[in-house]
Amino acid sequence: MKTFQELYQDILEQEIGKGRKITGDYNPVHMDCLLHPEQYAPVIAAESCVSCEDERACMNSCVFDAIEGKNGEIHINAEKCTGCGECIDVCKLERITANKDVLPVIQAVRSGKKDVYVLIAPAFTGQFGEKATPGRLRTAFKAIGFKGMVEVAVFADILTLKEALEFEHHVQKKEDFQLTSCCCPVWITMIRKIYSELVPHVPGAVSPMIAAGRVVKELYPDAMTVFVGPCMAKKKEAREEDIADAVDYVLTFQEVQDIFDAAGIQPELLSEDEKEHSSRAGRIYARTGGVSEAVKKTVEQIDPDKKIPVIPEQADGVPACKKLIERIQKGETEANFFEGMACNGGCVGGPKIIIKKEEGKERVDAYGDEAQYRTPLENPFVLELLERLGYDSVENFLENSKILTRDFGE
């Protein structure tokens, strides 16, 4: 019987490559998962798991208790699983794998019923080749059939401004502390589900991914949106009930590389379709410390004579995030702005990256340094975008727009 990965490769060949028909036996559950990934957890038990040298390793790795034992086999609880990928890392037999959104995405693109836009995460730079510039990637996605590609970094710019204003209001005026809410869905889920008493310290803001999806659909109501990034947890975030209106599907970098390979597309060899809209602040969200740095610089621009400066502290990796939260609870830190990333190094260290995280960080920093603008306050494209949405000022947008806001209360 075919493995999950073998079936996935056959489907790629059938839908994108040489049109080869699927032959041989396969698990019908695997086929259903590939056809309807939204009905399954971000990670799945790809093979039967009856015996294991360390049968509790995957269960012990999950801080959300999403892995359950049933009839001698493991079961992934789709409601509890965040897609952090810890269980995949510890499974010595490689029987747990990432869910795939490729098939419904390709079917949506090929159907032509709706324009499908790619929303690409700030961690993309360098992932598809040294010379795969944003402009060449945009051309590559259009060659597959996507309508266009939007850099999520410009929405990270907008969220930076929101977080900076939240800091000015809640910390500078009340001597409080702030837990950043912009990036990592695992970090936010940890706070909401395990440390709920800290929720009041989290500004009610969506992630840049959700903001990007909502804005695209506001401008193009009939569009479909596909987020592309290094993170499996974004698959779960996109399905959360209060924000499920923003992003239709999530592809990892590795899934996109699979599509490029099957279609014979080499982004490095394509022509440029360049459109730069993001500042350095939005671009560096992809690595640990990026959000803190972006918010700190923006706060300093908003209020140069600030009484309380941004004093950041970061943690990356799920265990480190837990330790940071415990230190906050015990009052063992002097920081007032806390940034958590579930992956070591931040998004550049995500479970579905293509290049090493050290190289990814270097690429992100270099791309940030190339930006014409340092912060969202300097970025004219932010104002231009808001004008297209019908807002006459940044303040009006931040105060009145439902696009950027969510309620973290249970």
VOGU-3710 file (C-alpha; in Angstrom, 3 decimals, decimal comma):
1> mktfqelyqd> 0,000/0,000/0,000  1,243/3,497/-0,848  2,440/5,723/1,955  0,890/9,149/2,455  3,943/10,801/0,861  3,840/8,472/-2,159  0,171/9,236/-2,720  0,909/12,960/-2,407  3,655/12,717/-5,039  1,330/10,815/-7,382
11> ileqeigkgr> -1,289/13,543/-7,041  1,283/16,233/-7,818  2,220/14,385/-10,982  -1,422/13,944/-11,938  -2,514/17,528/-11,289  0,591/19,475/-12,282  3,146/17,252/-13,951  2,777/14,689/-16,696  -0,818/13,740/-15,968  0,103/10,267/-14,757
21> kitgdynpvh> -2,849/8,324/-13,357  -2,779/7,140/-9,761  -2,307/3,378/-9,587  -1,935/0,908/-6,761  -3,549/0,673/-3,358  -3,691/3,579/-0,957  -5,363/4,408/2,334  -8,688/6,146/1,526  -8,265/8,296/4,640  -5,049/9,680/3,134
31> mdcllhpeqy> -6,863/10,572/-0,075  -9,657/12,263/1,876  -7,066/14,228/3,848  -5,424/15,472/0,638  -8,797/16,360/-0,892  -10,194/18,023/2,238  -7,231/19,174/4,382  -9,386/21,703/6,222  -11,177/18,816/7,965  -7,961/17,478/9,518
41> apviaaescv> -5,318/18,697/11,932  -2,224/20,535/10,611  -0,247/17,372/11,385  -1,522/13,856/10,809  -0,572/10,289/11,682  0,540/9,291/8,193  1,156/5,646/9,004  -0,223/3,145/11,477  1,538/3,526/14,812  1,039/0,471/16,982
51> scederacmn> 4,488/-0,027/18,513  7,251/2,426/19,227  10,520/2,411/21,176  9,343/5,555/22,933  5,583/5,403/22,539  4,952/8,485/24,633  7,513/10,792/23,002  4,991/12,425/20,683  2,400/12,741/23,449  4,903/14,221/25,885
61> scvfdaiegk> 6,076/16,744/23,292  2,608/18,289/22,876  1,855/21,055/25,362  -1,738/21,151/24,091  -2,487/17,438/24,742  -3,543/17,022/21,116  -2,105/13,521/20,698  -4,290/10,765/22,076  -3,979/6,994/22,190  -6,861/4,972/20,770
71> ngeihinaek> -6,897/1,194/20,342  -3,101/1,075/20,481  -2,668/3,781/17,818  -2,124/7,505/18,090  -4,815/9,968/17,109  -4,338/13,694/16,434  -7,153/15,777/17,907  -7,871/18,376/15,206  -9,487/20,744/17,700  -6,476/20,825/20,025
81> ctgcgecidv> -3,581/20,592/17,538  -1,915/23,925/16,746  0,573/22,586/14,196  3,683/23,518/16,151  5,441/20,426/14,739  7,089/19,286/17,970  5,628/15,785/17,564  7,081/15,439/14,067  10,529/16,288/15,396  10,442/13,663/18,159
91> ckleritank> 8,869/10,800/16,168  11,819/8,511/15,494  9,789/6,336/13,115  8,615/9,360/11,057  4,993/8,304/11,273  3,686/11,812/11,889  3,759/14,283/9,029  2,406/17,639/7,902  -0,995/18,000/6,314  -1,034/19,264/2,709
101> dvlpviqavr> -3,240/21,945/1,111  -1,773/21,589/-2,384  -4,594/19,750/-4,134  -7,500/22,141/-3,356  -5,240/25,126/-4,073  -4,259/23,831/-7,506  -7,860/22,924/-8,263  -8,962/26,461/-7,317  -6,280/28,030/-9,507  -7,007/25,755/-12,466
111> sgkkdvyvli> -10,782/26,200/-12,255  -10,529/29,911/-13,033  -13,736/30,573/-11,097  -12,005/33,075/-8,809  -8,814/35,098/-8,836  -6,408/33,447/-6,380  -3,785/35,605/-4,660  -0,639/34,437/-2,876  0,117/36,097/0,461  3,787/35,407/1,082
121> apaftgqfge> 5,343/35,521/4,559  8,318/37,802/5,354  10,526/34,697/5,815  10,402/33,914/2,079  13,624/35,609/1,041  16,246/33,092/-0,093  13,948/30,092/0,383  13,503/29,386/-3,336  17,038/30,136/-4,457  19,633/32,847/-4,006
131> katpgrlrta> 18,404/34,780/-7,048  14,686/34,154/-6,533  13,833/37,795/-5,887  10,328/38,910/-4,893  9,734/40,000/-8,483  10,757/36,630/-9,903  8,648/34,775/-7,370  5,679/36,898/-8,376  6,283/35,867/-11,985  6,572/32,205/-10,928
141> fkaigfkgmv> 3,232/32,255/-9,126  1,561/33,936/-12,090  2,990/31,234/-14,363  1,168/28,629/-12,264  -2,068/30,587/-12,583  -2,248/32,792/-9,504  -3,555/36,318/-10,074  -0,763/37,923/-8,095  1,507/37,857/-5,042  1,225/40,141/-2,023
151> evavfadilt> 4,017/40,555/0,534  2,582/40,129/4,018  5,399/42,360/5,310  3,414/45,485/4,400  0,660/44,309/6,740  3,285/43,615/9,387  4,059/47,315/8,962  0,468/48,217/9,760  0,324/45,840/12,734  3,616/47,297/14,007
161> lkealefehh> 1,973/50,685/14,123  -1,019/49,265/15,957  1,185/47,484/18,498  3,258/50,631/19,000  0,151/52,699/19,718  -1,145/49,985/22,054  2,158/50,109/23,922  1,960/53,881/24,224  -1,555/53,637/25,643  -1,327/50,590/27,900
171> vqkkedfqlt> 2,290/50,619/29,070  3,512/54,189/28,977  0,339/55,525/30,577  -0,406/52,650/32,952  3,063/51,199/33,609  1,782/47,814/32,442  3,406/45,207/30,180  2,458/43,932/26,750  2,540/40,499/25,140  2,896/40,880/21,398
181> scccpvwitm> 0,090/39,313/19,381  1,243/39,873/15,832  3,059/36,801/14,608  3,077/33,386/16,139  -0,223/31,472/16,484  1,363/28,889/18,796  2,512/31,617/21,208  -0,970/33,149/21,250  -2,670/29,781/21,694  -0,374/28,996/24,630
191> irkiyselvp> -1,481/32,214/26,309  -5,171/31,723/25,521  -5,422/28,030/26,403  -2,804/27,509/29,116  -2,075/30,935/30,639  -5,434/32,637/30,112  -4,917/35,015/33,050  -2,416/36,871/30,835  -4,870/37,477/27,979  -5,639/41,080/29,120
201> hvpgavspmi> -2,002/41,925/28,338  -2,404/40,841/24,700  -3,656/43,597/22,347  -6,685/42,528/20,346  -4,910/42,378/17,010  -4,933/39,842/14,205  -1,725/38,513/12,681  -0,258/40,079/9,517  -1,472/37,003/7,611  -5,078/37,624/8,614
211> aagrvvkely> -4,816/41,365/7,960  -3,437/40,660/4,488  -6,211/38,217/3,648  -8,928/40,539/4,867  -7,578/43,539/2,976  -7,257/41,588/-0,287  -10,853/40,406/0,072  -12,004/43,911/0,945  -10,436/45,211/-2,259  -11,394/42,162/-4,364
221> pdamtvfvgp> -14,526/40,595/-2,804  -14,558/37,541/-5,079  -10,890/36,667/-4,551  -9,409/33,599/-2,868  -6,295/33,927/-0,729  -3,481/31,445/-0,126  -0,868/32,154/2,536  2,635/30,824/1,864  5,130/30,474/4,707  7,347/28,153/6,784
231> cmakkkeare> 4,693/27,362/9,367  2,181/24,521/9,761  0,448/26,355/12,621  -0,825/28,928/10,156  -3,058/26,198/8,707  -4,859/26,006/12,051  -4,901/29,766/12,549  -6,584/30,283/9,170  -9,470/28,053/10,313  -10,152/29,750/13,658
241> ediadavdyv> -13,816/30,689/13,694  -13,539/34,446/14,282  -10,879/34,966/11,575  -11,739/32,231/9,063  -12,949/34,894/6,617  -9,405/35,937/5,695  -7,356/33,048/4,268  -8,730/30,110/2,302  -5,665/27,854/2,288  -2,127/27,740/3,650
251> ltfqevqdif> 0,863/26,302/1,801  4,267/25,817/3,366  7,464/26,753/1,539  8,099/23,054/0,951  4,647/22,563/-0,580  5,299/25,476/-2,938  8,671/24,008/-3,884  6,862/20,741/-4,655  4,551/22,660/-7,007  7,462/24,422/-8,702
261> daagiqpell> 9,266/21,090/-9,168  6,211/19,337/-10,600  5,534/22,245/-12,963  9,188/22,590/-13,981  9,351/26,198/-12,789  12,677/27,723/-11,705  11,973/31,169/-10,206  15,641/32,212/-10,470  15,403/32,077/-14,275  12,227/34,145/-14,655
271> sedekehssr> 11,744/37,840/-15,362  11,173/40,469/-12,680  7,712/41,695/-11,690  8,864/43,995/-8,931  6,634/45,860/-6,484  8,153/46,938/-3,165  5,721/48,146/-0,518  7,151/47,164/2,889  9,523/48,871/5,307  12,379/47,301/7,230
281> agriyartgg> 10,084/46,944/10,238  7,703/44,584/8,459  10,420/42,580/6,735  12,293/41,611/9,905  9,212/40,074/11,539  10,512/36,768/10,201  13,234/36,337/12,816  13,355/36,377/16,601  13,559/39,926/17,915  12,147/41,416/14,723
291> vseavkktve> 8,760/42,332/16,161  10,351/43,826/19,277  12,789/45,884/17,230  10,071/47,086/14,857  7,740/48,157/17,669  10,569/49,757/19,679  11,721/51,892/16,726  8,158/52,908/15,914  7,365/53,845/19,529  10,491/56,013/19,565
301> qidpdkkipv> 9,273/57,819/16,447  5,764/58,303/17,812  6,994/59,729/21,125  10,677/60,766/21,149  10,277/62,089/24,724  8,737/58,883/26,039  8,790/58,362/29,802  8,786/54,576/29,596  10,901/53,004/26,837  10,222/49,668/25,205
311> ipeqadgvpa> 12,222/47,083/27,155  11,853/43,868/25,150  12,504/40,257/26,011  12,129/37,367/23,582  11,851/33,604/23,700  11,963/31,150/20,831  11,029/27,511/20,936  7,993/26,186/22,826  9,945/25,245/26,011  11,563/28,705/26,138
321> ckklieriqk> 8,186/30,383/25,642  6,800/28,444/28,605  9,745/29,465/30,772  9,360/33,116/29,759  5,674/33,116/30,686  6,468/31,519/34,042  9,080/34,222/34,705  6,513/36,892/33,852  4,048/35,328/36,280  6,669/35,282/39,031
331> geteanffeg> 7,762/38,871/38,369  11,302/37,760/37,532  11,813/40,135/34,593  12,149/43,899/34,192  10,984/43,850/30,559  7,664/45,363/29,481  7,309/43,991/25,932  7,429/40,241/25,418  7,780/38,445/22,111  7,305/34,700/21,796
341> macnggcvgg> 8,143/32,523/18,805  7,398/28,788/18,822  10,285/28,060/16,435  13,958/28,508/17,267  15,160/31,603/15,442  11,611/32,717/14,680  9,803/32,027/11,409  13,134/31,528/9,613  13,471/28,412/11,784  9,997/27,134/10,981
351> pkiiikkeeg> 9,326/23,420/10,428  8,879/23,780/6,655  11,800/26,006/5,713  13,971/25,056/2,746  17,259/26,712/3,725  19,029/26,626/7,096  17,658/29,055/9,664  21,009/30,852/10,013  21,019/31,598/6,298  17,354/32,543/6,473
361> kervdaygde> 18,069/35,101/9,199  20,902/36,600/7,151  18,622/36,840/4,126  15,839/38,479/6,125  18,203/41,017/7,673  19,692/41,828/4,272  16,241/42,263/2,748  15,312/44,522/5,658  18,436/46,613/5,114  17,494/47,031/1,447
371> aqyrtplenp> 14,141/48,593/2,330  13,754/52,235/1,368  11,836/52,957/4,576  12,718/52,027/8,159  9,316/52,039/9,870  5,622/52,113/8,896  5,490/55,813/9,800  7,872/56,489/6,905  6,150/54,146/4,461  3,872/56,002/2,003
381> fvlellerlg> 2,375/52,737/0,757  0,687/52,272/4,126  -1,241/55,519/3,670  -1,953/54,684/0,032  -3,409/51,332/1,033  -5,588/52,885/3,714  -6,907/55,448/1,254  -7,950/52,620/-1,075  -9,834/51,122/1,857  -11,629/54,434/2,447
391> ydsvenflen> -9,767/55,712/5,520  -8,483/59,267/5,660  -5,824/58,647/8,313  -3,896/55,907/10,042  -5,524/56,804/13,352  -9,006/56,435/11,874  -8,117/53,036/10,429  -6,570/51,704/13,626  -9,456/52,907/15,781  -12,368/51,903/13,573
401> skiltrdfge> -11,280/49,073/11,303  -12,464/45,561/12,119  -9,858/44,226/9,683  -7,110/44,431/12,309  -8,966/43,487/15,457  -10,121/40,336/17,232  -11,312/39,403/20,681  -9,037/36,986/22,535  -11,556/36,454/25,317  -13,127/33,023/25,613
//
